[in-house]
Amino acid sequence: MFRSRGKLAALGALFAALATLPAPAAPEAPTQVDVKLIIASDMSHSIDDVEAKTEREGIADVFSDPEVIRTIENGPFGRIAVMMLDWAGYQDQRVMIDWTIIHDKSSANAFSAKVRLLPRPSGLRTSISSALERAFEILNQSDREIVATRKVVDVSGDGPNNDGVSLEHVHETTAKNGIVVNGLPIMDTASDSYFPDLDKYYDACVVSGAGAFLIVVKSYKDFGSAMRRKLVREISLDAPRNPLLKTIASVTPQGGRQAPKIYPGGCDKYGGWGWGGG
């Protein structure tokens, strides 16, 4: 009888000890942001070191700009998530800065400082298609940690797709994946890599999604101001106020589907599908 009572007492002590243990932590809810943005920068061989540095400085200046910071703070959630992705050829996409939550002046300036310290990677060829595929993959995989009202990819570059999978195929599927692709074609006539109708190419082959738009950069020195206008528009969804800004509407005013834009010769006329481009 005494042994039975001892066992009962031991069991009671065990249950009492278990009751004092903390409950397992509930899984953390994903962070909600207004915009989840990937800044995808062309770092192919056609962009020299001076031009690459100008791009970096322009992006860094944007995130320390008071208007941009104010726009971020005034959003419904008051924060955005940003990633820096450099790209060049078919298998050359590099995350330079991982997802960063920006919600105030301090976090914006910290991000800006990181951008200024980034090294300049370089690659051969230009695979916009592979850069977009990688960006879409990153955006969707990050939904477990970061949930956004809108998902956006900013693509800047100085030339057409000449490597990787078909850009035309990627562009056709982009309109259905809920991700907006905005463009920043760089058309500096003083650059050795100037491509005369890159704006038309980006319009027909790169930019996609509801409310998507592009801004033409006429000179590398204007890259920062163009990026600032674009970022403010992406966060606030303000209507365009600059003649360099071209809006790509998803529907016509009458509500019918807009006819797809066609680039002469197609989006892959300069190459793609592996290493067959010129």
C-alpha positions as CSV (number, residue, x, y, z in Angstrom):
1,M,0.0,0.0,0.0
2,F,2.9,2.4,0.9
3,R,4.6,1.5,-2.5
4,S,1.4,2.3,-4.4
5,R,1.0,5.6,-2.6
6,G,4.7,6.4,-3.4
7,K,4.1,5.7,-7.1
8,L,1.0,7.9,-7.1
9,A,2.9,10.7,-5.4
10,A,5.7,10.4,-8.0
11,L,3.3,10.6,-10.9
12,G,1.6,13.6,-9.3
13,A,4.9,15.4,-9.0
14,L,5.7,14.5,-12.7
15,F,2.4,15.9,-13.9
16,A,2.9,19.0,-11.8
17,A,6.3,19.6,-13.3
18,L,5.0,19.0,-16.9
19,A,2.2,21.6,-16.2
20,T,4.8,24.3,-15.5
21,L,6.7,23.8,-18.8
22,P,6.1,26.5,-21.3
23,A,3.8,25.7,-24.2
24,P,5.4,25.2,-27.6
25,A,5.8,28.5,-29.4
26,A,3.3,29.1,-32.1
27,P,4.7,29.5,-35.6
28,E,5.5,33.1,-36.4
29,A,3.1,34.8,-38.7
30,P,4.6,36.1,-41.9
31,T,5.5,39.8,-42.0
32,Q,2.9,41.8,-44.0
33,V,4.2,44.5,-46.3
34,D,2.7,46.9,-48.9
35,V,5.1,45.9,-51.7
36,K,7.6,43.0,-52.1
37,L,10.2,44.4,-54.5
38,I,13.1,42.8,-56.3
39,I,15.5,45.3,-58.0
40,A,17.0,43.3,-60.8
41,S,20.0,45.1,-62.3
42,D,21.8,44.2,-65.5
43,M,25.5,43.6,-64.7
44,S,26.5,42.1,-68.1
45,H,29.7,42.9,-70.0
46,S,28.1,45.7,-71.9
47,I,27.8,47.8,-68.7
48,D,31.2,49.2,-67.7
49,D,32.5,49.9,-64.2
50,V,31.6,53.6,-64.3
51,E,28.1,52.9,-65.5
52,A,27.6,50.1,-62.9
53,K,28.8,52.5,-60.1
54,T,26.4,55.2,-61.4
55,E,23.5,52.7,-61.1
56,R,24.5,51.6,-57.6
57,E,24.8,55.2,-56.4
58,G,21.4,56.0,-58.0
59,I,19.7,53.2,-56.1
60,A,21.4,54.1,-52.9
61,D,20.3,57.8,-53.2
62,V,16.7,56.7,-53.8
63,F,16.4,55.0,-50.5
64,S,17.8,57.9,-48.6
65,D,15.4,60.3,-50.4
66,P,12.9,62.0,-48.0
67,E,10.0,61.6,-50.5
68,V,10.6,57.9,-50.9
69,I,10.9,57.4,-47.1
70,R,7.7,59.4,-46.7
71,T,5.9,57.3,-49.3
72,I,6.9,54.1,-47.6
73,E,5.8,55.3,-44.2
74,N,2.4,56.4,-45.5
75,G,1.5,53.1,-47.0
76,P,-1.3,51.0,-45.4
77,F,1.2,48.8,-43.6
78,G,4.0,51.5,-43.6
79,R,6.7,49.0,-44.7
80,I,8.1,47.4,-47.8
81,A,10.4,44.4,-48.5
82,V,13.3,44.9,-50.9
83,M,15.9,42.6,-52.4
84,M,18.8,43.4,-54.8
85,L,19.4,40.9,-57.6
86,D,22.2,41.3,-60.1
87,W,22.0,39.3,-63.4
88,A,23.8,38.7,-66.6
89,G,23.8,35.5,-68.6
90,Y,21.7,32.3,-68.4
91,Q,23.0,31.0,-65.1
92,D,24.3,34.2,-63.6
93,Q,21.8,35.7,-61.1
94,R,23.2,36.7,-57.7
95,V,21.3,37.9,-54.7
96,M,23.4,40.9,-53.6
97,I,21.2,42.0,-50.7
98,D,18.6,39.6,-49.2
99,W,15.1,40.6,-48.2
100,T,15.2,43.7,-46.1
101,I,12.2,45.4,-44.4
102,I,12.2,49.1,-44.8
103,H,9.8,51.1,-42.7
104,D,11.4,54.3,-41.6
105,K,14.4,56.7,-42.2
106,S,16.8,54.5,-40.2
107,S,16.1,51.3,-42.0
108,A,16.1,53.1,-45.4
109,N,19.4,54.7,-44.7
110,A,20.9,51.4,-43.5
111,F,19.8,49.7,-46.8
112,S,21.2,52.6,-48.8
113,A,24.6,52.2,-47.1
114,K,24.6,48.5,-48.0
115,V,24.0,49.3,-51.6
116,R,26.9,51.7,-51.7
117,L,29.3,48.9,-50.4
118,L,28.2,46.3,-52.9
119,P,30.9,44.8,-55.2
120,R,30.4,44.9,-58.9
121,P,29.9,41.3,-60.3
122,S,30.2,40.9,-64.1
123,G,29.0,38.4,-66.5
124,L,28.8,37.8,-70.3
125,R,25.6,38.0,-72.3
126,T,22.1,39.3,-71.3
127,S,19.4,36.9,-70.1
128,I,16.4,38.9,-69.1
129,S,14.3,35.8,-69.3
130,S,16.5,33.9,-66.7
131,A,16.6,37.0,-64.4
132,L,12.8,37.1,-64.5
133,E,12.4,33.4,-63.8
134,R,14.8,33.6,-60.9
135,A,13.0,36.7,-59.5
136,F,9.6,35.0,-59.7
137,E,10.9,31.9,-57.9
138,I,12.3,34.1,-55.1
139,L,9.1,36.1,-54.7
140,N,6.9,33.0,-54.5
141,Q,9.2,31.0,-52.2
142,S,9.4,34.0,-49.7
143,D,5.6,34.0,-49.2
144,R,6.1,31.9,-46.1
145,E,8.0,34.7,-44.4
146,I,6.8,37.9,-46.1
147,V,3.3,38.5,-47.5
148,A,2.8,41.4,-49.8
149,T,-0.2,43.3,-51.2
150,R,1.8,43.5,-54.4
151,K,4.8,41.7,-55.9
152,V,7.0,43.7,-58.2
153,V,10.2,43.1,-60.2
154,D,12.1,46.2,-61.4
155,V,14.3,45.3,-64.4
156,S,16.9,47.7,-65.6
157,G,19.2,47.0,-68.5
158,D,20.9,48.4,-71.6
159,G,20.1,45.6,-74.2
160,P,17.7,42.9,-75.4
161,N,17.6,39.3,-74.3
162,N,20.4,37.2,-76.1
163,D,20.8,34.2,-73.8
164,G,18.7,31.7,-71.8
165,V,15.2,30.5,-72.3
166,S,12.7,32.3,-74.6
167,L,11.8,35.7,-73.3
168,E,8.7,35.7,-75.4
169,H,7.5,32.6,-73.5
170,V,8.3,34.1,-70.1
171,H,6.6,37.3,-71.0
172,E,3.4,35.5,-72.1
173,T,3.2,33.7,-68.7
174,T,4.0,36.7,-66.6
175,A,0.7,38.4,-67.1
176,K,-1.0,35.4,-65.4
177,N,1.2,35.0,-62.4
178,G,0.1,38.0,-60.3
179,I,3.5,39.6,-60.4
180,V,4.1,43.0,-61.9
181,V,7.3,43.6,-64.0
182,N,8.3,47.2,-64.5
183,G,11.1,48.3,-66.7
184,L,13.9,50.8,-66.7
185,P,15.5,50.6,-70.2
186,I,18.8,52.5,-70.3
187,M,19.2,54.3,-73.6
188,D,22.3,56.5,-73.2
189,T,23.4,57.6,-76.6
190,A,26.9,58.3,-75.2
191,S,27.3,54.6,-74.2
192,D,29.0,52.1,-76.5
193,S,26.1,49.7,-75.9
194,Y,23.3,52.1,-76.9
195,F,20.4,50.2,-78.4
196,P,18.1,52.6,-80.3
197,D,14.7,51.0,-79.7
198,L,15.2,49.4,-76.4
199,D,12.1,51.2,-75.0
200,K,9.9,49.5,-77.6
201,Y,11.6,46.2,-76.8
202,Y,11.0,46.5,-73.1
203,D,7.4,47.7,-73.7
204,A,6.5,44.6,-75.9
205,C,8.8,42.0,-74.3
206,V,9.6,42.8,-70.7
207,V,7.0,45.0,-68.9
208,S,3.9,43.0,-67.8
209,G,1.1,42.8,-65.3
210,A,-1.7,45.0,-64.2
211,G,-0.7,48.6,-63.9
212,A,2.9,47.9,-65.1
213,F,5.0,50.7,-66.6
214,L,8.4,51.7,-67.8
215,I,10.6,54.7,-67.5
216,V,13.2,55.4,-70.1
217,V,16.6,56.4,-68.8
218,K,18.2,58.8,-71.4
219,S,21.5,59.1,-69.6
220,Y,23.2,57.2,-66.8
221,K,23.4,60.4,-64.8
222,D,19.6,60.4,-64.7
223,F,19.3,56.8,-63.4
224,G,18.8,57.8,-59.8
225,S,16.0,60.3,-60.5
226,A,14.3,57.8,-62.8
227,M,14.5,55.1,-60.2
228,R,13.0,57.5,-57.6
229,R,10.0,58.3,-59.8
230,K,9.5,54.6,-60.4
231,L,9.8,53.6,-56.8
232,V,7.3,56.3,-55.6
233,R,4.8,55.2,-58.2
234,E,5.2,51.5,-57.3
235,I,4.6,52.1,-53.6
236,S,1.9,54.7,-53.9
237,L,0.3,53.7,-57.2
238,D,0.2,57.4,-58.2
239,A,-0.7,58.3,-61.7
240,P,2.3,59.1,-64.0
241,R,3.3,62.8,-64.1
242,N,6.4,62.6,-66.4
243,P,6.6,62.3,-70.2
244,L,9.3,59.6,-69.8
245,L,6.9,57.4,-67.9
246,K,4.9,55.0,-70.0
247,T,2.0,53.1,-68.5
248,I,1.2,49.6,-69.7
249,A,-2.5,49.1,-69.0
250,S,-4.0,45.6,-68.5
251,V,-7.3,46.5,-70.0
252,T,-8.7,49.1,-72.4
253,P,-11.0,51.9,-71.0
254,Q,-13.9,50.0,-72.5
255,G,-13.1,47.0,-70.4
256,G,-11.9,44.8,-73.3
257,R,-8.6,43.0,-73.3
258,Q,-5.7,45.1,-74.7
259,A,-4.1,43.7,-77.8
260,P,-0.6,42.4,-77.1
261,K,2.2,44.6,-78.2
262,I,4.5,43.1,-80.9
263,Y,8.2,43.8,-81.3
264,P,9.3,43.4,-84.9
265,G,10.9,40.0,-85.3
266,G,9.8,38.9,-81.9
267,C,11.3,39.1,-78.4
268,D,13.9,36.4,-79.2
269,K,15.2,37.8,-82.5
270,Y,18.5,38.6,-80.8
271,G,19.0,35.1,-79.3
272,G,17.9,32.9,-76.5
273,W,17.2,29.2,-75.9
274,G,20.7,28.5,-74.5
275,W,23.7,30.1,-75.9
276,G,22.6,30.7,-79.5
277,G,22.2,34.4,-79.3
278,G,24.3,37.0,-81.0
